[in-house]
């Protein structure tokens, strides 16, 4: 039955050390605590009791901060590259102008 399968899945989840996996199925486990089957409610509750939400939230907050820092670094690199492109384009324009003058003088 579906409930037997759900109990088997929950029992296997009890052996995992992956907090990421448990956080990922957290909403489903919460829903299982409201089913009529006592065994399923108990196993879901035991798993939920073992989920370290504070650690998971802290880890995700750290990841978000690191992503923000990296995004800011990339924006700074992009800005520096745009400035370099503008400089190189201006230098190219000047060299093209000098070449045109030199070519005009050589033809004369």
N, C-alpha and C positions, 0 to 999 in steps of 0.2 A: 504494500500500500504506500501511498505518498507519505503518510506519517512515519512509517517504518524507515523509508528512505531518508526523510528529513532527520530522524533520530540518528541514523547511521552517519550522515554527513556531519551533524553536530558533534557526534562522538569523535569523529576523525579530526574535527577542528580543535577539539580539546588538546590534541597532541601537538598542534603547530606552535612554533615559537615566533611566527611571523605576525608581528603586531600590525603591519600594513594590511595583511590579509584580513585580520580580525576587524580592523577599523573599516575596511571595505565592505564587509558583510554585516557591520553593526546594525544598520537599519533593518535588515532582514531578521536578525536575531531578536531585535526589539519586538518585531511583529510576532515572532514565534512565542514570546512570553505571554501572548494573549490568546493562544489557541486553547481548545478544550482538553487536549491530551496532556495529562499531568507530566508524563515522562518527557515529552518534547519541551514543555515549559521549563522543567527543571534543568535539562541539559542546556537549553538556550541561556537560562539564567546563570548557570555555572560558567559558561563561556564568557558571558557579559561581565561577570564578576572578575574574570581574569584579564580583561582588556584594560590596559593602562592608557586611559584617554589623556591624562595630563601629559604623559610622555609623548603620545602621538601628536597632540596639539602643539607641544613645544617643538617637536621635530619639524612639523609642517610650518610653524612660524619661522623657524631658523631657515628652512628651505626658501620660504618666501622672501626673507630678508636677503639671503644670498642671491636670489634671482633679481631682486631690486638693485643690489649693488652691481651685479654683472650687467644689467640693463643700462645703468648709469655709465659704467665703464665703456660699453659699446657706443652709447650716444656720444661720449667724449671723443672716442676714437673716430667716429663718423664725422664729427665736427672738425677734428684735426685734418682728416683726409679731405674734406671739402675745401678747407683753407689751402691745403697743399695743391689741390686741383686748380683752384683759382689762381694761385701763384704760378703754377706751371703753364696754365693757359695764357696768362699775361706774358710770361717769358717767351712762350711760343709765338705769340702775336708780335712781340718785339723782334724776335729772330726772323720771322717772316718779313717784317717791315725792312729790316736791315738787308735781307737777301734780295728783296725787290729793289732796294736802292743800289745795291752792288751790281745786280743784273742790269739795271738801267744804265749805270755808269759804264759797265763793261761793253754794252752794246753801242754806246755813243762814241 
